Amino acid sequence: MSAELIAAVRGRSVDGVRRLLDAGADPSTREHSSGLTVLMIAAGQADPATVETLLASGADVHTADTRAGATALHKACQGGSLDVTRQLVEAGAFVDAVAPTTGHTPLMDALWYKYPDLVEYLLDQGAGLKLHTHYGFSLEEHFAYELNVNTFGKDKLLRAEQLLKERREHDASAVEAQPLMAATAAGDTEAVRRLLADGAEIDARAPFLNGFNDAHTPLLVASRDGHGEIVRLLLDAGADINAVEPCFGAVPLHKAVYNGHADITADLVDCPGIDLDFQGATNGYTPLHDALWHGYADCVTVLLDAGARTDLVGHDGRTPYDLAVEVFGENDPITTRIAALAAA
């Protein structure tokens, strides 16, 4: 049935694709000769109807092809369909997915294949500008090279260049519009106090600049950087105690314990509604895992006193007890306490 599904997708036969899927065909079928899944084929062929049908049947939007490591979103940006690009992003595709061979992101492909409407959409979705190919070019250098070597479609490239310029200007304006984040990052407690009194947006997220604070709230930054008084001001003002940053998938409590800020850890765990056991997207570690991993016994104690779970497992298969044995030793009081809690 795989061969029939591939043929139907390549033939743009939506009815045939639907019939085969209804009969049990795998919506993530991969073509051996090209290494592409049927979703990648449909995306590259700019076929929104087939893409919609495959996604509705559970096609994997995240997997990569077996030759270049590109995703379906890369293929959509080569095929040039804005509808397909939007379908994939709305289905959860990573906007900044990086192909392991070239280092290209979907935005780089949209620029390279001269689709300014796709460029505009991806920029609106927060696609990063400060990324590099695996052959030595930054995105900006890559685009400058493209401008230099192309004689056909120059108008499309110039439109894309304007879009990049507008995005850079937008990012600069976004930074200027967030004095609370700037004051937090600088550890300027009095400025934070004043800005909060003036009604600053407490949970505004920093723009994507491919930097350390991307999409962080002020509380995430203050918890990470050890600005205890600022943390307390933000908490008193109602900051989101469980705000998740998208890079590591961490919450403020992860940030505090990862960097050994026991005082901030204590303030955070006392907040109503805090999720003590949130597992980060990168490795499945809870704050307790992180505190143990980095050897911060005082942070571990605060978490255990607050009732943190000891049974959750990271993506590496390790429990808090496993990390305690590795970091502190089997007979350390921290380890024996975790063992007793786990047994209970």
N, C-alpha and C positions, 0 to 999 in steps of 0.2 A: 504493500500500500504506500510505502514511502516514495517509490519512484513515481507512482501516479500522482501523489500530492505535489511533488516537485514539478512535474510536468504541468499540472493544473495552475500552479502559481506562476510558473514561467510563461504560460499561455494566457495569463490574466483572466482565467475562467473562475469568477467568483462563485458561480453556482456549483461548478465542479469541486472547488475547494471546500465549500460548505457541505456538499454531499459526502465527501471523503472524511471530513472531520466528524460529521454525524455518525459515520460508520466506524469510527474509532481511530482514525489516523492521528498521529502525534503532531500537535501544532508547533512543536519545536524540532521537527524533523530537520536533519542536517544533510546537505548534499556533499557526498564524499569528494567529488572532483574539485569543487571550489572551496570547501570548508565553510560555506555559508548555510545558515539556517533558512528555512522558507520565509521567515519574517524578514531577514536581511535581504533576501532576493526581492520580495515585494516592496520593501522600503527603497532599495536601489532602483527599482523600476518605476518609482513614483506612482504607486498603485494604492491609493488610500482605501478603496473598497476592500481589497484583499487584506491589507494591514488591519483594518477594523475587524474583519472576520477572524483572523488569526489571533488577535489580542483578546477578542471576546471568548475564544476557546482556550485561553491560557498560555499563549506563546510567551516564551521567556524573553523579556525585553532587555535583560542585563547581560546575557551571555555574549561571548566574543567569538569571532570566526577563528578557525584553526590555522590560518596562514599568516594573517597580519594582526590579529588580535583586536580588530575593529568591532564595534557594536552595531546594532541595527540603526542607531541614531547617526553614526558615521555614514552608513550607507544612504540614509535619507538625505544627508547633506551633500552627498555625491549625486543623488538622483534629482534633487532640486524641488521636491514637493513640500510646500509649507504645510499643507494639510497633514501629510505623513509625519513631518517633524513634530508638529503639535500633538498628534495622536500619541507618539512615542513618549514625549516629555510628560504628557498628562497621565500616561500609564506608568510613570516612575523612572524613565530612563535618566541616567546621570548626564547632566548637561556638560560637565567637564570630564567625561570619560576619556582616558588616554590610551591610545593604541600602543602596545608595548614595542612595536617595531619602529614606527615613525615618531612616536610621541605626539601625534596629532590629536587634537580635540575636535569634536564636531564643528566648533566655530572655525577652526583652522581650515577644515574641509569646505565649509560653506564659503569662506573667503577664497580658497584656492579654485573652487569650481564656479565662482562668480555668481552667487545667488544672494544679492543684497537683501531680499525679503527674509531669507532665512537668517542672515547675519543680524538683521534688526530684531527678529524674534528671539534668537539666542541671547543677544545682549540684554533684552528686556527680562529674560529669565535668569540673569545674573552670571552668564558665562564669563570666566576669568580672562583677563587681558595679559597678566604677567606670568604667562606660562611659556615653556620652551619645548621645542622639538627635540628629538633624540639625535639630530644631526647638527646641533649647535646653534640654531636660530631661536631667538625669542619670537613670540607671535608677531611682534611689531617688525622685527627684521625679516621674518618670513613673508609678511605682507609687502614690505618694501621691495623685496626681491621679486615678488610676483608683479608688482607695478612696473618694475624695470624690464622684465622679460616678455610681458604680454603685449601684443599689438591688437589682438581681437578682444572685444568686450571691455575696452578701456572705460567706457561710461559706467558700466556696472562696478568696476573696481573703484572708480572715483566716488560713486555713491556709497560703497562700503567704507571707503576712507573717511567720508563725512560722518558716517554712523559711528565709527570708532572714535572720532574726535568728539562727537556729542556725548558718547558714553564716558570718555575721560573727564569731560567738563561736568557731567552729571555726578560722577564719583567725587570730584573735588568739592562740588556744592554740598553733597551729602555729608562729607566730613565736616565742613564748616557749619552745617546745620545741627551738629551733634556736640555741643560744648560739654554736655554732661559726660559723654564718653571720653572726651579729651581730658577733662578734669580728673576723671576716675583713673585713666591710664597714667596720668602724671602724679597721682597720689595727692592731689590738691583738695584736702578735706574741706576747707572753708569755701572754695569755689563750688564743690558738690553741695554743700549745705545751702548756699545761696541759690543755686540753680534749682534745687528741689523746692525751695520756698517760692520760687518764681514759676513753678508749674512745669518744669522740664519733663519730657516724656521719659518715664522711668525705665521702660523696657524696650526702648528703641534699639534696634540692632545696627551694628556697624556695617557699612557697605562691603561688598566683596572686592578686596584689593589684592588678593593673594598674599595676605599678611596674617600676623598672629591673632588679630582681633576680629577677623572676618565673621560676620553674623553673630557676634557675641553681644550680649547685653552688658550694661555696666556691672551688674552683680557678678556675672561670670568672670569678668576681668578683675574686679576687686578681690574676689575669692581666690583667684589664681595668683595674683601679685602680692597678696598679703596686706592689703589695705583694710585693716580690721575696723577702724572707725567708720570708714566709708561703707563697708558692708553693713554695719549696724544702721547707718543713716538710710541706706537703700531698703533694708528690711523694714524699718519703721515706716517708710513711705509706701510699702506695699509691693516691692519688687517681686517678680515671679521667682519663687524659690526653686522651682523645678524646670527652669528654662534650659532647653537643650541646644547646644551649639552643634552645627552640622559637620564639622571636620572630624572630630573624634566621637561625636555622639555623647558628649559628657554634660553633666549638670554641675551647678556651682559646688556641690559637695565633693564631686570628683576633683574639681580644680583645687579645692582647699586641701584635701588630704594628700593629693599627689605631690603637693609642694610643702607638706609638713606644717600647715598652719593650724595648730591645734585650737587656738583661741577662736578662729573663724569657724572651724569645724563645730565647736561647742555652740556657737551662736546659731549656726544653720540647723543643727539637729533639734534645737529647741523650738523651731518655727512650726506652727500648726500646718499640717498638710504636706510636710516634706516627705519625699520618697527616699527612704534610707537605703533602699536596695536596688536602685535604678541600674540596669546593666547597659554599659556603653556599647555603641554599635561597632566600634573597631575591634574589641577583643572580648566583649561580654563580661568585663570586669565590673563589679560593684565598687562603691567607694571603699568598702572593707578590703576587697582585693587590692585596690590601689594603695591603700595605707600600708598593708602588709608588704606588698611588692617593693615599696620604697623604704621599708624599715622604720616607719614612724609609729613607734609604740604608743606615744601619747594620743595620736589620732585614732589608733586602733581601739584604745581604751574608751575614748569618748563614744565611738560608734557602737561598741559592745554594750556599754552602759545604756545607750539609747535604744537597744533592742535590734541591732542589725542582724540580719539572717546569716547563718554560717553554712547553709546547705546549698547555696547557688553555685553553679559551675560556669567557669569562663569558657571561651571558645577553644582554649587549649586543654580543656578537660580538668582544670585544677580548681579545687575548692579553696576557701580561705585557710583551712587546716593545712592543705598541701603547701601553700605559700608560707604559712607560719613556720612549718618544719624547715623549709628551705632557707628562709631568711633568719629566723631566730634560733632554730634548733629544736629538737624534739622535747627537751626538758625545760624550755623557757616557760615562765609563768603565762606569757601570752598564748603560747601554743597549748599548754595544758588547759587553760580556760576555754579556748575555742573547742578543744576536743570534748570537754565536758558539756558545753552548750550543744554541740552537734549530737552527742549521745543522747541528750535529753529530748 
